[in-house]
Structure formats: C-alpha cells, structure tokens
C-alpha cells in the first residue's frame, strides 16, 4: 500500500508542476543575495536602477540598500530617496504577485535601508568610522548562509572599505579569510579613493571593476552607449517614456528622466538575474552585465576623468574589461527568419550591449506587471534541453543540441536561436550552425589536439509584446582522439 501511495503522491506532484521538468529544476535555483551601495541623488540613474532592481526583488535576494557618498556626492547621503522608490513599489507589489511569487513586502524592504557615513572616500574609513551600513554588511556576512554575498556598488565604496578594515582589525586571520571568501564585489568604476585601497589591501577579494574614472572606456558603459550600426531605440527617451515612465503606475512615475546616461549602475546587478545565460560566479562566461576576465590590467594610457579620484596602477589581478567579437542576427522578411548582419563589432562594451534589447524588453514586461492582469501581460518562455547542460564529445564527432520541450506560460509561439560564444570557452573559433533557428541542431566538433571547451548559447524568444527571451548555455568539452 505504501508503494502505491508514494507513486500516487509523485503523480500529484507532476500534475501540480504541469508535467514540466523545468519547473522542478527551477525550484532548486538559489537566489543571489546582494547589498546595494548607492550614492542616490548624485545622478538620476541610481533611482532608475533602483526601480529596475525592485522589479526583480522576487529573483534576487536583496539584503540591504545603503545610502553612500561618492566623488559626485561627497558630504551627504539620501536614504529618504531610497524609501520613496520603495514606497512606490509597495503600491504595485500586490499586482506584481499576480505574475510571479516572492515579491517582498514594502515594510521588509524599508527595513533594509541603511545609512553609510556622510564622508568622502578614505576620510570615512578607520577607527570610529563605523556606520549603520558598514555594520550591516558585516552582520549579513556573518550569517549562517553559504551563498556568496554580492556588494553591488553604484557610487563610492568606502562603506565596504570600513567593513573590511574592521574585519582585519577584529577578526583572526582564519575568521577573516572565511568571511572574505564569501564576498563578491561589482563596482561601477572608481567613484572614491577607497576602491584602489581595497584592491591593494585585500588582494584575494573577488572584485569586478573597470578601474579609474574614464567611464567611456568601461564595460558597463555599454548599457547606455549609442552604437552606430544598430538599432538603439530601446535606450531612447521616447522608449523609456512609453514603456517605463508613463501609464505604468506609481513605480514608473518615480523613474526620472535621463541626465547623463540611463541606468549606468544597473550592470552591477544584471548578471545576478537568473535567466539561463547569467552565471554570476563566472564573469568570463558573459551575460547581461557584461563579460570580464581575470588579469592585472595596464591602464597607463587611460584618460583622466573629471571626478578627482586618484588613478593608481593595479597591483594585482582583478576581474575587468574583456573584448567580444559580435555579429548581430537580424530578422528577414522571407525564407529563414533570421540571418547575420553585414556589420560586426569588437570591443569590451559589446559584451554588454549585445543583450540590451533582451533585458530592456524584460524590464518593460515587468513594468506591465505593475498594472496589468496576468492575461494582459507577457511572461518569459521556459527553455528545456533534451540533454545535459554539459556534454563531452570527441574531436571531429557530430552531436545534437535540442530544446524540443521548451514552453511558454502564455501559450505564445516560440523562436529558437543557437550560436557559439567563442570568448566564453577555450576554443577560439566560431562554430557555424547551418540552420541555427530551429529547436534541434546538429553540430560537428572541431578537430583538436588538446581538450577544448565550447560554449553554445540557446536563445528562446516568444512572440508576445514585448518579445521576451530566456537562454540555456551548453558547455561542450571536445577531447582529442
């Protein structure tokens, strides 16, 4: 009897999951936990980024939002501006829950707003310089939680510097090493003098940055760069007004106009969103937040910006700018629905803006969730592979990649696109796929003399409004014969 009872319960479970094995897998995905450091009010883009962040509060585990200073905002902090956006979120949170579970309550998020010290850079680091924000980072770091703690830095980083200084002075070497191993930092360039201090004094700390204040050369700048030769509509003021600011409820109403550049801080958390492409622990694999490689950079020819932040040579390897070569796929009116464009691009910003239309559409869809019923809005498709996400083949061997069981929660028709991502693996050449826009493709492994890895990306897009995309990354290990 117990045997049949167990089988019956399993059947009920599968029914509740709509017989979709991907739903079962999705239950095991760990949310990235993050603390935000923001110099909000130094530039409207912090408020813009905060609006977007809160729309993903069901998929990113927000553990704190700290008001800080920066080179543009040296002697004041503005936590009330954070609370204003959260209160606007609170008005739409009940409607967001109609579209996806897990959106936290307004009061929960308000309890996570903390004050950094209203002092600039290293002037706010040292004995007697603890703040609500620096203490909060340490408290969260000491929690019994095995997940890494991401520090997403949108302004100055001295609040984290103070936490690290306190750890160094009050913890044993073993305790400090254990705590430091859990930290992950993504900072939007250097906006005070504590960033280089951290990198010099904590050489093992996981740190993503485009050093200095030459923002034009930074990878994150790809989020709002106007790129000649592509359609830049999704970062236009008209697009923002239509899809974000107007007729999207209280949260859209607090999204400010662009002053310098739209959402320059958003890349600091984009790669924490689970979408099948992002792999936060592997910046070298590339994703919505860009692609980065671990090396000691030489920025001796870098331009000096206007911030006044001192520029120093790096003394150790950091995660920083990496170059992608990219040829966009464009829609075709007849025959095969997509084809490669006639222009290609190659620089470090490409690694970010190549996904820009996808994450902008995703943002627009979530803004719709603020006011629309489930049936009136669009929701992302669910790619499902017919094989493992990592496979091993022999040199010259053929193999199949297939996503036949992919679905869409709204019943939309799906489009498929398979492509290799050479920069993410060890094999340097692009692998051509004859008909890359079908659910199943046949690929021939290249001839290799040593083990090589090739990353294939599957992009599944629906035909809803706006078009939404999700991904699967398949890592193919090619072994010599």
Buried (B, 14 or more C-beta within 10 A) or exposed (E): EEEEEEEEEEEEEBEEBEEBEBBEEEEEEEBBBBBBBBBBBBBBBBBBBBBBBBBBBBBBBBBBBBBBBBBBBBEEBBBEBBBBBBBBBBBBBEBBEBBBEEBBEBEEBBEBBBBBBBBBBBBBBEEEBBBBBBBBBBEBBBEEEEBBBBBBBBBBBBBBBBBBBBBEEEBEEEEBEEBBEBBBBBBBBBBBBBBBBBBEEBEEBBBBBBBBBBBEBBBBBBBBBEBEEBEBEBBBEEBBBEBBBEEBBBBBBBBBEBEEBBBBBBBBBBBBBBBBBBBBEBBBBBBBBBBBBBBEBEBEEBEEBEBBBEBBEBEEBBBBBBBBEBBBBEEEEEEEEBEEBEEEBEBBBBBBBBBBBBBBBBBBBBBBBBBBEEEEBBBBBBBBBEEEEEBBBEBEEEBEBBBEBBBBBBEBEBBBBBBBBBBBBBBEEBBEBEEBBBBEBEBEBEEBEEEBBBBBBBBBBBBBEBBBBBBBBBBBBBBEE
